[in-house]
Amino acid sequence: MTNHLSLTVRRPRSARPIVLAVVAALLALVAGCAGEAGRTDPAPVATLSSRIDLPQPISPEWPKDGQAAVSVEGARDPIVSGAAKPTPTASLAKVMTAYVFLKAKPLVPGAAGPTFTVSAEEAGRYAERLRRFESLTPVTPGEPFTQRRALEALMTISASNIAHEIARWVDGNEAAFVARMNRAARELGMRDTTYTDPSGFDRATVSTAADQVRLFTVAMRDPAFAAVAGVPSYTDSARITKPNGNTLLGREGVLAGKTGFTTPAGANLVFAAERHVDGKPHLVVCAVMAQHKGSTAAAAINASETLIRSIGAP
């Protein structure tokens, strides 16, 4: 069933100061990072109006298969399309991993944050993870990772081994961290989401497009998250630079996002874009999931491009 956005969407009175604070923080972030070699952060999120009052419902061009959801900032609930039943998230799970990491250890915009080291156990699992076709970054025992660099590896090239290390860095073991992820999901009202691992490689980690939109909307309010989710490339320890898998980034007003693909999940993408709706700038968050065409995230990216183009203008 496809729903439409209601004509008037109410925003709590305190939301506008929060959004303005995010804008200011992101501007400071861009300035603070200007001198860092090889690093480009996204443009700051636009100032949003405190009330959405559209003359008519938006009519998104939904993907033909799978499920999708859209939320214009200020809406109480996303509008959805397709069967809204839990489906494997693949690497969209890393959005929650990043969100929980930042909740446990807040990161000042523009800062590198604390330094952590790679465990011998995780470094030793590199070959095994490679054979399972997980997305990885090369690591060695004792290799240092600042929080910022770890988040960039997680969100930009979807490094699953870093997701598992983040779990250890935060809670000492994966089970405790996964429990933390599920608590956060409940707190955010993600009723159709269950996490069983921090990377999303486990097919039992499931969610819906609507729940992923709820999470990404909240996560984007953290300037540190908004920055790392919009980094265009990542340079690993071997000095090899790899582009962000989200090829929509920087186009159609897209500021940030996270891709995911496994055979059980199909192609998934959640992203935030600045769009002009009814002549005013708004932050629009979309998720497209369960696109079972091809063997990469491309099907979700293509469907997402069609979807966002049907909502206002960049």
VOROSE-587041 format. One line per 10 residues: their letters; for each residue x, y, z of C-alpha. Coordinates in steps of 0.02 Angstrom, whole numbers, plus 50000, padded with zeros to 5 digits. Layout:
BEGIN
a) X Y Z | ... .
This chain:
BEGIN
mtnhlsltvr) 50000 50000 50000 | 50061 50174 49956 | 50023 50318 50072 | 50029 50506 50039 | 50103 50643 50144 | 49971 50742 50236 | 49949 50924 50190 | 50011 50993 50355 | 50152 50916 50455 | 50182 50977 50632 .
rprsarpivl) 50356 51005 50702 | 50393 51028 50887 | 50430 51210 50928 | 50606 51167 50983 | 50656 51088 50818 | 50710 51246 50728 | 50846 51293 50854 | 50912 51115 50842 | 50921 51125 50652 | 51006 51294 50658 .
avvaallalv) 51133 51224 50781 | 51169 51083 50660 | 51196 51207 50520 | 51318 51309 50625 | 51410 51154 50681 | 51428 51091 50504 | 51493 51259 50445 | 51623 51251 50583 | 51664 51074 50531 | 51697 51124 50351 .
agcageagrt) 51810 51265 50407 | 51902 51156 50531 | 51934 51019 50407 | 51991 51132 50265 | 52173 51099 50302 | 52160 50910 50310 | 52238 50834 50155 | 52129 50727 50044 | 51971 50752 50147 | 51812 50832 50082 .
dpapvatlss) 51660 50850 50194 | 51483 50876 50128 | 51397 51043 50117 | 51303 51090 50275 | 51122 51039 50291 | 51006 51178 50236 | 50905 51279 50360 | 50732 51202 50364 | 50569 51293 50389 | 50486 51256 50556 .
ridlpqpisp) 50324 51199 50474 | 50287 51102 50316 | 50128 51165 50236 | 50115 51093 50062 | 49977 51143 49941 | 49955 50962 49888 | 50022 50790 49937 | 50189 50739 49864 | 50179 50592 49743 | 50344 50498 49746 .
ewpkdgqaav) 50391 50386 49601 | 50413 50224 49698 | 50519 50075 49645 | 50416 49936 49566 | 50484 49803 49684 | 50541 49789 49863 | 50498 49928 49985 | 50535 50112 50006 | 50498 50256 50124 | 50510 50446 50119 .
svegardpiv) 50506 50575 50257 | 50508 50763 50238 | 50588 50839 50394 | 50452 50876 50519 | 50337 50731 50473 | 50286 50621 50617 | 50295 50461 50511 | 50371 50417 50342 | 50260 50378 50194 | 50292 50204 50129 .
sgaakptpta) 50274 50093 49977 | 50283 49906 49957 | 50269 49768 50086 | 50328 49848 50248 | 50391 49687 50325 | 50565 49661 50400 | 50697 49620 50269 | 50886 49595 50283 | 50974 49763 50298 | 51147 49715 50234 .
slakvmtayv) 51264 49861 50272 | 51124 49981 50317 | 51153 49907 50491 | 51312 50010 50497 | 51207 50168 50513 | 51152 50106 50684 | 51331 50053 50724 | 51391 50230 50687 | 51245 50309 50779 | 51275 50203 50936 .
flkakplvpg) 51463 50233 50926 | 51434 50421 50925 | 51305 50411 51065 | 51428 50315 51173 | 51577 50424 51125 | 51519 50594 51058 | 51635 50670 50929 | 51667 50855 50917 | 51642 50915 50736 | 51808 50926 50646 .
aagptftvsa) 51901 50825 50779 | 51985 50657 50755 | 51921 50591 50921 | 52003 50458 51029 | 52120 50328 50955 | 52082 50142 50961 | 52186 49992 50906 | 52142 49842 50799 | 52140 49678 50894 | 52247 49531 50840 .
eeagryaerl) 52087 49427 50834 | 52002 49539 50707 | 52159 49560 50604 | 52171 49371 50599 | 51995 49356 50529 | 52034 49463 50376 | 52060 49315 50257 | 51903 49229 50320 | 51798 49384 50297 | 51873 49409 50123 .
rrfesltpvt) 51820 49233 50073 | 51642 49275 50129 | 51644 49428 50014 | 51624 49552 50156 | 51672 49733 50125 | 51836 49765 50215 | 51983 49880 50241 | 52159 49807 50268 | 52206 49802 50452 | 52353 49742 50555 .
pgepftqrra) 52362 49696 50741 | 52383 49852 50846 | 52347 49970 50701 | 52281 50136 50768 | 52115 50206 50710 | 52049 50372 50768 | 51862 50376 50793 | 51842 50488 50642 | 51944 50373 50529 | 51849 50220 50591 .
lealmtisas) 51683 50303 50554 | 51741 50353 50380 | 51796 50174 50343 | 51629 50112 50409 | 51517 50232 50313 | 51619 50267 50155 | 51683 50095 50103 | 51572 49993 50220 | 51715 49908 50312 | 51635 49763 50405 .
niaheiarwv) 51792 49723 50504 | 51789 49899 50575 | 51606 49876 50623 | 51655 49726 50728 | 51801 49819 50805 | 51687 49965 50850 | 51580 49841 50946 | 51734 49786 51044 | 51796 49964 51072 | 51628 50021 51143 .
dgneaafvar) 51570 49871 51246 | 51714 49748 51252 | 51616 49615 51158 | 51496 49602 51013 | 51346 49533 51109 | 51340 49683 51225 | 51356 49804 51079 | 51217 49719 50981 | 51107 49731 51135 | 51148 49917 51138 .
mnraarelgm) 51097 49931 50954 | 50930 49848 50989 | 50897 49960 51139 | 50929 50112 51030 | 50810 50044 50899 | 50672 50026 51029 | 50704 50202 51093 | 50685 50270 50916 | 50522 50177 50887 | 50598 50056 50761 .
rdttytdpsg) 50472 49919 50799 | 50512 49812 50646 | 50701 49808 50669 | 50812 49675 50746 | 51002 49682 50749 | 51103 49522 50768 | 51272 49592 50715 | 51356 49762 50694 | 51391 49747 50507 | 51228 49681 50434 .
fdratvstaa) 51314 49533 50350 | 51205 49417 50454 | 51040 49394 50362 | 50949 49391 50530 | 50984 49577 50550 | 50821 49645 50478 | 50726 49808 50465 | 50605 49905 50356 | 50628 50057 50245 | 50519 50159 50364 .
dqvrlftvam) 50626 50113 50514 | 50786 50154 50421 | 50715 50325 50376 | 50674 50355 50559 | 50852 50311 50611 | 50939 50411 50474 | 50833 50564 50510 | 50887 50563 50692 | 51068 50520 50651 | 51082 50668 50532 .
rdpafaavag) 51051 50786 50679 | 51226 50742 50742 | 51350 50849 50644 | 51486 50716 50662 | 51374 50584 50584 | 51316 50701 50445 | 51498 50735 50403 | 51560 50555 50393 | 51403 50496 50302 | 51444 50621 50164 .
vpsytdsari) 51631 50590 50140 | 51662 50551 49955 | 51813 50436 49971 | 51923 50342 50094 | 52111 50311 50089 | 52165 50150 50175 | 52329 50107 50261 | 52402 50050 50094 | 52369 50226 50026 | 52235 50160 49908 .
tkpngntllg) 52091 50282 49889 | 51918 50208 49860 | 51761 50306 49817 | 51603 50306 49921 | 51487 50168 49859 | 51343 50291 49859 | 51362 50364 49685 | 51213 50479 49716 | 51318 50578 49839 | 51337 50757 49780 .
regvlagktg) 51200 50739 49650 | 51014 50779 49660 | 51047 50871 49822 | 51105 50711 49909 | 51209 50755 50063 | 51240 50587 50145 | 51191 50404 50139 | 51234 50221 50161 | 51224 50079 50036 | 51207 49894 50070 .
fttpaganlv) 51208 49733 49970 | 51206 49548 50008 | 51120 49411 49910 | 50984 49386 50043 | 50955 49573 50062 | 50972 49629 49883 | 51019 49810 49854 | 50979 49940 49988 | 51009 50127 50009 | 50961 50255 50140 .
faaerhvdgk) 51005 50437 50109 | 50968 50619 50150 | 50946 50754 50019 | 50909 50939 50016 | 50757 50969 49907 | 50650 51121 49874 | 50470 51072 49907 | 50340 51206 49877 | 50483 51326 49845 | 50564 51300 50014 .
phlvvcavma) 50719 51197 50062 | 50684 51041 50163 | 50786 50891 50216 | 50711 50735 50137 | 50764 50563 50198 | 50729 50410 50090 | 50762 50225 50100 | 50748 50095 49963 | 50767 49911 50010 | 50754 49734 49938 .
qhkgstaaaa) 50801 49775 49759 | 50846 49604 49691 | 50922 49647 49522 | 51109 49628 49494 | 51246 49592 49619 | 51286 49766 49685 | 51194 49911 49766 | 51164 49987 49594 | 50981 49937 49584 | 50941 50030 49745 .
inasetlirs) 51043 50181 49690 | 50952 50190 49523 | 50781 50172 49605 | 50830 50304 49733 | 50880 50426 49598 | 50711 50408 49516 | 50626 50426 49685 | 50715 50584 49740 | 50692 50667 49571 | 50505 50649 49594 .
igap) 50511 50750 49756 | 50537 50935 49728 | 50699 51001 49653 | 50879 51006 49718 .
